[in-house]
Amino acid sequence: MTSTNAAKAVTRKPPAGALKAYIASLTGTSLEYYDFAIYSVASALVFPKIFFPGNDEFVALLLSFSAFAVGYLARPIGGVIFGRLGDKIGRKYVLVFTLVLIGVATVLIGALPDYSVIGVAAPTILVLLRLAQGIGVGGEWGGAVLLSSEFGDPNKRGFWSSAAQIGPPAGNLMANGVLAILAASLSNEAFLSWGWRVAFLASALLVVFGLIIRLKLEETPVFKAIQAHGERPKAPIKEVFTTEPKALVSAALSRVCPDVLYALFTVFVAVYATKQLGMTTGNVLAAILIGSAFQLFLIPLAGALTDRFNRRLVYGVTAAATAVYIPLFFLMIQGKSVVMLTIGTVIGLALHAFMYGPQAAFITEQFPARLRYAGSSLAYTLAGVIGGAVAPIIFTALYGAASGGWYLIAGYLVLTAVVTIVGMLLGRDPKPEEDLRLLQESAA
C-alpha cells in the first residue's frame, strides 16, 4: 500500500475505539462539569448567605464570586502538573485521577458545615476545596479532548474534539436541573439549610459511573505511536514555552470571549435578572436549562461545520457577532419578560456553542502531537485566569459602578471579542498530516 493510500485508509476508517472514546470523553467531562456547575450556581444564589454572611449583601456576593474565581486561578496548576504527565505517561490514567480529585472535593463541599457552625473555618475550607476542583479541571480538559480526537479522524478533528466540549452544557444542564427541582420542591429556608447539599453529594454516584467507563479505555493510538517512536518529550512544559510561544498565545486568547460569554449567561444573568429585573430564581434557571439543552446539539454541529469550512473564520465571525449581540440582549430583557429572557439566553448560549464547539480542535492543533497535552492544558488554564475566573467579579463591579446599568458590561464583552479575534489571526489552520503520518507508520 502506498503512503497516500495508507493515509486515506486511516482517514476513512477511524480506530475501532473512536466511538467509545467519544462517549467516554463526553460522559467524563459532563460529570466533572456537573460538579463545577453546581458550584457556579450556588456561588450566586446560596454561598453569599451561608458562607459569607454579613450586613452588606453586595460584599458577600463579591466574596462568593472571589471564591468561585479560585477554581479558575487553580487551573494552571492542574495544567502544569497533569499536562506534563499526559505527554509523558499517557492520557488515560491522568484522566482517572482528575475525575477522582474533582469528585471528592465536590462531595466534601456538600458536607461542609456553614459559617454559623464553624465560623471563619467554613469559607476557608470552601476555598481550599474549590482550589482542588480547579486543579482537577485544569488537568481534565486537555486529556478529555485528546482522548476523543486522537481516536478519531484527524481530518474531522472539529467534530471528534467536540465530545469534551459537550461536557460543560451537559453538566450545566444536570446541575441546574437538580437545583431547580430542589428549589421548586423545598421552601427557601430548607433549600438554604440542606437542599443545596443534595446536588453536591449526589456527584459521588456520577463519579463512580465515570470511573467505570474510563478504566475500561485503552491509551490513544496517537500517544501509542509517539511512544513507539520514542518521541515523548522530557520536559513538555519547558518545550511549550520555548518552542511554541505564538501557539500558546493564540490558543489562550481564543478562549477569552467564550469563557466570559459563558460566565455571563450561566452565572451573572442569575444576579442581574433577579436583582435588577425582579424575576425569580426559577425563571433564570429555566432559561439556562433550555439554552444548555440547545447547546448539546449545537456544539458538535459547530465542530463538524468547521471541518468543512475554515475553522478560524467561523470562530472569528462568531466572536464578532457576540460583540454585536450583547447590547441587543440587554435591550431585549428590559421589559422584564420571562419569554424574552429565555430567548435571549438561548441565542447567547448558541453563540457560545459556535465558538466552544470548534475551540478544542483549534487549541490542540496549534501544537505538535508530542506537546499537545501540555500545550493545550496550559492555553486552556491560562486563558481561564484572564477570562472566566474574573468575569463574575468584573460583571458585579461594573454592575455596581453603573448603578445597575448594563452598558459597561456590554463594553467588557466587546473587548473580549476583540481579544479572541486577535487569537484567531495569530493561529494556524489544521495540519492533520502529522497524525496521519504517526498512525500510518504504526499501521505499517
Disulfide bonds with the S-S distance in Angstrom:
none
